[in-house]
Amino acid sequence: MNIFIIGATGFVGGALAEHLRRQGHHVTGLARTRAAGTALEARGIAHVPGDLNARLRETIEAAQRADSVIYAAQPEPFEETKAVDGLVQALAGSGKDLVFLSGTGVFLQRTGGAWSPDRFTEFDSFEVEPLAAARKAAEDTVLSAASYGIRAMVIRPGLIWGPGDHGHVPMTYQSVAVAGAACYVGEGLNTYGHVHIDDVVRLFSLALAEGAPGGLYHAVAGEVPNRWIAQCVADDMSCPTRSVTEEEAAGIWGPFGALVMGASSRCSAPRSHDELGWSPRHTDMLSMIGEPRLRKLASPQ
């Protein structure tokens, strides 16, 4: 297939581009800069100059030329709303694939480090996290596009980890550099469902091959309380652990990072399992502990 990836220079989009190229598909990625285009071409991935703002028209025209479109970008909310609306209008009646990458942050719960008993499947309703309201609206737009002649689907993974990630484990190592301890918020019992990047790209492949129009598919392999992560990092770096307040957390990770590190977002993926036969192959996020790239984050800059 001719697959166009919006977000091909990012963490997930880049992994998707490589995976689909190795499967024999012709992959084209959106490149906002000349350097990004050169980097894609060096990996055997064609590029289209464009963006989701001033050059949105070029982006939509590239989507119309493709057999399948994957949206894996992380722009500002107003850009995403405009881009998704434009893609749906342009692809209506084409029967083409439109697969949208979201995330379980749409039902993130601000627990301040406390455990939450709530776990959501693809079929459950939930209270939308206010900061993710635009993302949830984009999900809804994509899912409704199935009634307009588009094979539209949403992939909603948990915290994605693997080589080059910037999730909870790297952030805990970063806290060592700032605070001299492996930090967690409050009790540190909050959990965020996680999944390896390789398992996420496999789910995308399965959705392209077998997914149902209007399908919403979760991806999750397990969950680890942040306090456990901090203890493992502390053992690796021979430093103490430390509980921090939400205010202190903002000083370590910034306001948004503090929000994420103090939140719970738990999910399961019955539809991915039952309809697509997907199951994770990587289940131990703590297997990253001790990686040189992570230890380097613990050194004061």
C-alpha positions as CSV (number, residue, x, y, z in Angstrom):
1,M,0.0,0.0,0.0
2,N,0.9,3.6,-0.4
3,I,0.8,4.9,3.2
4,F,1.1,8.6,4.2
5,I,2.1,9.2,7.8
6,I,1.5,12.6,9.5
7,G,4.0,12.7,12.3
8,A,6.6,10.4,10.7
9,T,9.5,12.3,12.3
10,G,8.2,11.7,15.8
11,F,8.7,8.8,18.3
12,V,5.6,6.8,17.3
13,G,5.3,7.9,13.7
14,G,9.0,7.2,13.1
15,A,8.7,3.7,14.4
16,L,5.6,3.2,12.4
17,A,7.3,4.4,9.2
18,E,10.2,2.0,9.7
19,H,7.9,-1.0,10.5
20,L,5.6,-0.4,7.5
21,R,8.5,0.1,5.2
22,R,10.0,-3.2,6.3
23,Q,6.7,-4.8,5.6
24,G,7.0,-3.8,1.9
25,H,4.7,-0.8,1.9
26,H,5.6,2.5,0.2
27,V,5.7,5.0,3.0
28,T,5.6,8.8,2.7
29,G,6.1,11.0,5.7
30,L,5.1,14.6,6.3
31,A,8.2,16.8,6.8
32,R,7.9,20.3,8.2
33,T,11.5,21.3,7.5
34,R,14.1,20.5,4.8
35,A,16.2,18.7,7.5
36,A,13.3,16.5,8.5
37,G,12.7,15.6,4.8
38,T,16.4,14.7,4.4
39,A,16.3,12.5,7.5
40,L,13.3,10.6,6.2
41,E,14.8,10.1,2.8
42,A,18.0,8.7,4.4
43,R,15.8,6.0,6.1
44,G,14.2,5.1,2.7
45,I,11.0,7.0,3.5
46,A,9.7,9.5,0.9
47,H,8.7,12.9,2.2
48,V,6.1,15.6,1.4
49,P,6.9,19.1,2.6
50,G,4.0,20.5,4.6
51,D,2.6,21.0,8.1
52,L,-0.7,21.3,9.9
53,N,-0.9,25.0,9.8
54,A,0.1,27.3,6.9
55,R,0.8,24.3,4.6
56,L,-2.2,22.2,5.6
57,R,-3.5,22.2,2.0
58,E,-0.4,20.4,0.8
59,T,-0.7,17.9,3.7
60,I,-4.3,17.1,2.8
61,E,-3.5,16.7,-0.9
62,A,-0.8,14.2,0.0
63,A,-3.4,12.3,2.1
64,Q,-5.7,12.2,-0.9
65,R,-3.0,10.6,-3.0
66,A,-2.4,7.8,-0.5
67,D,-4.2,4.5,0.0
68,S,-4.0,4.8,3.8
69,V,-3.4,7.8,6.1
70,I,-2.0,7.5,9.6
71,Y,-2.2,10.5,11.9
72,A,0.5,10.3,14.6
73,A,1.2,14.0,15.2
74,Q,1.1,15.9,18.4
75,P,0.3,19.5,17.4
76,E,-1.5,22.3,19.2
77,P,-5.2,21.5,19.8
78,F,-6.4,24.1,17.4
79,E,-4.2,22.8,14.6
80,E,-5.3,19.2,15.3
81,T,-9.0,20.2,15.1
82,K,-8.5,21.9,11.8
83,A,-6.3,19.2,10.4
84,V,-8.6,16.3,11.4
85,D,-11.7,18.1,10.1
86,G,-9.9,18.8,6.8
87,L,-8.8,15.2,6.4
88,V,-12.3,13.8,7.0
89,Q,-13.8,16.2,4.5
90,A,-11.2,15.4,1.9
91,L,-11.3,11.6,2.3
92,A,-15.1,11.3,2.6
93,G,-16.5,8.7,0.2
94,S,-13.1,7.4,-0.8
95,G,-13.2,4.2,1.2
96,K,-9.5,4.9,2.3
97,D,-8.0,4.2,5.6
98,L,-7.6,6.9,8.2
99,V,-6.0,5.7,11.5
100,F,-5.7,8.2,14.3
101,L,-3.2,7.9,17.1
102,S,-4.6,9.1,20.4
103,G,-3.8,8.0,24.0
104,T,-5.2,7.0,27.3
105,G,-4.5,10.5,28.6
106,V,-8.1,11.3,27.5
107,F,-9.3,9.6,30.6
108,L,-6.3,10.5,32.9
109,Q,-7.4,11.0,36.5
110,R,-5.7,13.6,38.7
111,T,-5.2,11.5,41.8
112,G,-2.2,13.3,43.2
113,G,-0.2,10.1,43.4
114,A,-3.0,8.0,44.9
115,W,-4.2,4.7,43.4
116,S,-7.4,4.6,41.3
117,P,-9.6,1.5,41.0
118,D,-10.9,2.7,37.7
119,R,-9.9,0.8,34.5
120,F,-11.4,1.6,31.1
121,T,-12.0,-0.6,28.1
122,E,-12.7,0.6,24.6
123,F,-16.4,0.3,25.3
124,D,-16.5,2.3,28.6
125,S,-17.7,5.9,29.0
126,F,-15.5,8.2,31.1
127,E,-15.0,11.8,32.3
128,V,-12.6,13.5,29.8
129,E,-9.5,15.1,31.2
130,P,-10.0,18.8,30.5
131,L,-6.6,19.2,28.9
132,A,-7.4,16.4,26.5
133,A,-10.8,17.7,25.5
134,A,-9.7,18.7,22.0
135,R,-8.0,15.3,21.5
136,K,-11.2,13.4,22.6
137,A,-13.2,15.6,20.1
138,A,-10.7,14.6,17.4
139,E,-11.2,11.0,18.2
140,D,-15.0,11.4,17.9
141,T,-14.6,13.2,14.6
142,V,-12.5,10.3,13.2
143,L,-14.8,7.6,14.5
144,S,-17.8,9.3,13.1
145,A,-16.1,9.5,9.7
146,A,-16.8,5.8,9.2
147,S,-20.3,6.8,8.3
148,Y,-19.0,9.0,5.5
149,G,-17.3,6.3,3.5
150,I,-13.9,6.3,5.3
151,R,-12.4,3.3,6.9
152,A,-11.6,5.3,10.0
153,M,-10.1,4.0,13.3
154,V,-8.6,5.2,16.5
155,I,-5.6,3.6,18.3
156,R,-5.5,4.6,21.9
157,P,-2.3,3.3,23.6
158,G,-1.2,3.8,27.2
159,L,2.2,5.2,28.1
160,I,4.5,4.1,25.3
161,W,8.0,3.0,26.3
162,G,11.1,1.7,24.4
163,P,14.3,3.0,22.9
164,G,14.2,6.8,22.8
165,D,11.0,7.2,24.9
166,H,10.4,10.1,27.3
167,G,8.0,8.4,29.7
168,H,7.8,7.7,33.4
169,V,11.1,5.8,33.7
170,P,13.2,8.5,32.0
171,M,11.4,11.2,34.0
172,T,12.2,9.4,37.2
173,Y,15.9,9.3,36.2
174,Q,15.7,13.0,35.5
175,S,14.4,13.7,39.0
176,V,17.7,12.3,40.4
177,A,19.6,15.0,38.5
178,V,17.3,17.8,39.9
179,A,16.5,16.6,43.4
180,G,19.2,14.1,44.2
181,A,16.6,11.4,44.7
182,A,14.3,9.2,42.6
183,C,11.0,11.1,43.1
184,Y,7.3,10.2,43.0
185,V,4.2,12.2,43.8
186,G,2.4,11.7,47.0
187,E,2.0,8.0,47.9
188,G,3.3,7.0,44.5
189,L,0.6,4.4,44.1
190,N,-0.8,5.9,40.9
191,T,-0.5,3.7,37.8
192,Y,-0.5,4.5,34.1
193,G,-1.0,1.6,31.8
194,H,2.0,1.1,29.6
195,V,2.9,-0.6,26.2
196,H,6.1,-1.1,24.3
197,I,6.5,0.9,21.0
198,D,7.0,-2.4,19.0
199,D,3.6,-3.6,20.3
200,V,2.0,-0.3,19.3
201,V,3.2,-0.5,15.7
202,R,2.0,-4.1,15.5
203,L,-1.4,-3.0,16.5
204,F,-1.4,-0.4,13.8
205,S,-0.5,-3.1,11.2
206,L,-3.3,-5.3,12.4
207,A,-5.8,-2.4,12.3
208,L,-4.8,-1.6,8.7
209,A,-5.2,-5.2,7.7
210,E,-8.3,-6.3,9.7
211,G,-9.7,-3.3,11.7
212,A,-13.4,-2.4,11.4
213,P,-14.5,1.0,10.3
214,G,-15.3,3.1,13.4
215,G,-13.1,0.8,15.5
216,L,-11.4,2.0,18.6
217,Y,-8.5,-0.1,19.8
218,H,-6.6,0.1,23.1
219,A,-3.0,-1.0,23.6
220,V,-1.7,-1.9,27.0
221,A,0.7,-4.5,28.4
222,G,0.8,-3.8,32.1
223,E,1.1,-1.1,34.8
224,V,3.6,-0.2,37.5
225,P,3.0,2.2,40.4
226,N,5.4,5.2,40.2
227,R,6.8,4.4,43.6
228,W,8.0,1.0,42.3
229,I,9.7,2.8,39.4
230,A,11.3,5.2,41.8
231,Q,12.6,2.4,43.9
232,C,14.2,0.6,40.9
233,V,15.8,3.8,39.7
234,A,17.1,4.5,43.3
235,D,18.6,1.0,43.5
236,D,20.3,1.5,40.1
237,M,21.7,4.9,40.9
238,S,22.5,4.2,44.6
239,C,20.4,7.1,45.8
240,P,17.3,7.6,48.0
241,T,13.7,7.8,46.9
242,R,11.6,10.8,47.8
243,S,7.9,11.6,47.9
244,V,7.2,15.1,46.6
245,T,4.2,17.4,46.6
246,E,2.5,18.4,43.4
247,E,4.1,21.8,43.8
248,E,7.5,20.3,44.2
249,A,6.9,18.0,41.3
250,A,6.2,21.0,39.1
251,G,9.7,22.3,40.0
252,I,11.2,19.0,38.9
253,W,9.2,18.1,35.8
254,G,7.4,21.3,34.9
255,P,3.6,21.8,35.4
256,F,2.5,19.3,32.7
257,G,5.1,16.7,33.7
258,A,4.0,17.0,37.3
259,L,0.4,16.4,36.2
260,V,1.3,13.2,34.4
261,M,3.6,11.9,37.1
262,G,0.9,12.3,39.7
263,A,-2.0,10.8,37.6
264,S,-3.6,7.5,37.0
265,S,-4.7,6.2,33.6
266,R,-5.6,2.5,33.7
267,C,-7.1,0.6,30.8
268,S,-7.6,-2.8,29.2
269,A,-7.8,-3.8,25.6
270,P,-10.5,-6.5,25.0
271,R,-11.4,-5.2,21.6
272,S,-7.8,-5.3,20.3
273,H,-7.5,-8.8,21.6
274,D,-10.8,-10.2,20.4
275,E,-11.2,-8.5,17.0
276,L,-7.5,-8.2,15.9
277,G,-5.8,-11.0,17.8
278,W,-3.4,-8.5,19.3
279,S,-1.5,-9.2,22.5
280,P,1.6,-7.5,23.8
281,R,5.0,-9.3,23.5
282,H,6.8,-6.9,25.8
283,T,5.3,-6.6,29.3
284,D,8.1,-5.5,31.6
285,M,8.7,-1.7,31.4
286,L,11.2,-2.0,34.3
287,S,13.5,-4.0,31.9
288,M,14.8,-0.5,30.8
289,I,16.3,0.2,34.2
290,G,20.1,0.6,34.0
291,E,20.2,1.6,30.3
292,P,23.1,4.0,29.7
293,R,20.9,6.6,28.1
294,L,18.7,6.7,31.2
295,R,21.6,6.8,33.7
296,K,22.9,9.8,31.7
297,L,19.7,11.6,32.5
298,A,20.4,11.3,36.2
299,S,23.6,13.4,35.9
300,P,23.2,17.1,36.6
301,Q,23.5,19.0,33.3
